[in-house]
Amino acid sequence: MDEITYRNKTYKGPESWKACDRRQFEKLIPFCRLPADAITDEIYGMAVQLIFRIRPLDWARWRLSQLQWEALKKQIQWVFEMPEGKPFEYFEHDAIRYLLMDELFADTSALELSMAMMAYTDFVRPDDRDLSALDRLLATIYRPERKDLKAFKNSEEWNGDMREPYNESRMLMHAQHLATLSLETKTVLLTYFEVQTRLFLDQYDELFGGDTEPRYSDGRGWIMMLKNIAKEGHFGNFDQVCRQPVHLVFVAALDDTLNAEEIRDKQENGYEY
């Protein structure tokens, strides 16, 4: 816990995102999504009040020197930075418990991430946003615990994923259910997905880097990539590729990309292959 003292009264609050409980996460998450040029002293003041639970009437009486104010701003700077860890293990909505995926999609299949990214693309599309796509995204990647978990853990197919298997029909049903989830919780879940996606894609920069425009602007390129990997025969047919852990699929795709680049470089430099 962190603390500040003013006129002999001590206020305590979280010192980082890792120290936040779910309620604090939901109250503070909007601050990390603000663009840098929107973070004013007034915004800092709002953050201080929420972090340390200072009543607005008490805050209005505070008189800090410039040095004290700058030190306090530095002390809470973490709230304006994206949290990288899992905010909580699960959330409950209308008697249904939904589990969060592991960090870096360690327990996620290639199909799940591809479908989630397609929904995300629909949600953030600047010219024609589909707001309902957020609920499809959440229902794709955050799912209830599978009913046969105990037996699944003892089977040879155990892959570390405790969520029910992805199914489009169930996803649509859960998406309708999650439509009434609070905006605060949705923002936390969206932020976690965005941060983990950025960290995940950073690991496979050679696959997604460059200035080339994607062939499919609606996100279908994710599914097309799985289809192309199936053509290579690494994991079997398309359905078998979809069920593979996403990291295994992307490592194979990255290796194919690097091999192709190596061959092209040799050909361009006059080497026979």
Stockholm file with secondary structure:
# STOCKHOLM 1.0

chainA/1-273         MDEITYRNKTYKGPESWKACDRRQFEKLIPFCRLPADAITDEIYGMAVQLIFRIRPLDWARWRLSQLQWEALKKQIQWVFEMPEGKPFEYFEHDAIRYLLMDELFADTSALELSMAMMAYTDFVRPDDRDLSALDRLLATIYRPERKDLKAFKNSEEWNGDMREPYNESRMLMHAQHLATLSLETKTVLLTYFEVQTRLFLDQYDELFGGDTEPRYSDGRGWIMMLKNIAKEGHFGNFDQVCRQPVHLVFVAALDDTLNAEEIRDKQENGYEY
#=GR chainA/1-273 SS CEEEEETTEEEEECSSGGGCCHHHHHHHHHHHTSCGGGCCHHHHHHHHHHHHTCCHHHHTTCCCCHHHHHHHHHHTGGGGSCCCSCSCSEEEETTEEEECCCGGGTTCBHHHHHHHHHHHHHHHCSSSCCTTHHHHHHHHHSEEBCTTHHHHHTSTTCCSCCBCCCCHHHHHHHHHHHTTSCHHHHHHHHHHHHHHHHHHHHHTHHHHCSSCCCSCTTSTHHHHHHHHHHHHTSSSSHHHHHHSBHHHHHHHHHHHHHHHHHHHHHHHTTCCC
#=GC SS_cons         CEEEEETTEEEEECSSGGGCCHHHHHHHHHHHTSCGGGCCHHHHHHHHHHHHTCCHHHHTTCCCCHHHHHHHHHHTGGGGSCCCSCSCSEEEETTEEEECCCGGGTTCBHHHHHHHHHHHHHHHCSSSCCTTHHHHHHHHHSEEBCTTHHHHHTSTTCCSCCBCCCCHHHHHHHHHHHTTSCHHHHHHHHHHHHHHHHHHHHHTHHHHCSSCCCSCTTSTHHHHHHHHHHHHTSSSSHHHHHHSBHHHHHHHHHHHHHHHHHHHHHHHTTCCC
//
